[in-house]
Amino acid sequence: MKDKKQVRIYGAGGHSQVIKEVLIQNGYTVTHTFDDKPLQTHHGSKNVEMGLRDDITKFPHNGDPVIIAIGINSERAEIASFLDSKFEKAIHESAIISPTSTIGEGTVVFAGAIVQPNTSIGRHVIINTSASVDHDNIIGDFAHISPKASLCGHVEVGEGSHVGVGAVVIPKVKIGKWCTIGAGTVVLKDVPDYATVVGNPGKIIKLNQK
């Protein structure tokens, strides 16, 4: 019988290897792997096909659903804006997801991650290995919560923002869109759009437009 759980991956770097492993463990067959630079991909990616940047009209938008397996938030957002395809999720079997939380299309949740009740996670988000997202959080589209980052209750993370490895965000803090929170940073107060915050306590060191 033909396997009905089929998916395509867009991106053939190291991040895609983690996603592919999650998908295979969940019983999916990866039918195609695309990349915009198919000759410069991770050694674990085989038979990589040209992505859509070369010619968007020739890309097979129809077909099995897609996961955009690109770790850079801005690139993931750009590819999503070009693709006219259905999107799949990838959630590791060891992740703990509250049934009262919601996860948008194209989002990936890796091993050991925890998502507590009443949290809303947007589209094409990365909840990375052993990240902790507590209750009543709002995570915007294309955000990335890095390994072992901890978000306390009622935290908001804006579109495209990256919360670094081991960072801690205290309750009720709002992080704006397209921000960068450095590894190990402790965020104690709201962060404006496009800010880079590092240290303990976290301080803004850069404020750029996207």
Secondary structure, 3 states (H helix, E strand, C coil): CCCCCEEEEECCCHHHHHHHHHHHHCCCEEEEEEECCCCCCCCCCCCEEECCCCCHHHCCCCCCCEEECCCCHHHHHHHHHHCCCCECCEECCCCEECCCCEECCCCEECCCCEECCCCEECCCCEECCCCEECCCCEECCCCEECCCCEECCCCEECCCCEECCCCEECCCCEECCCCEECCCCEECCCECCCEEEECCCCEEEEECCC
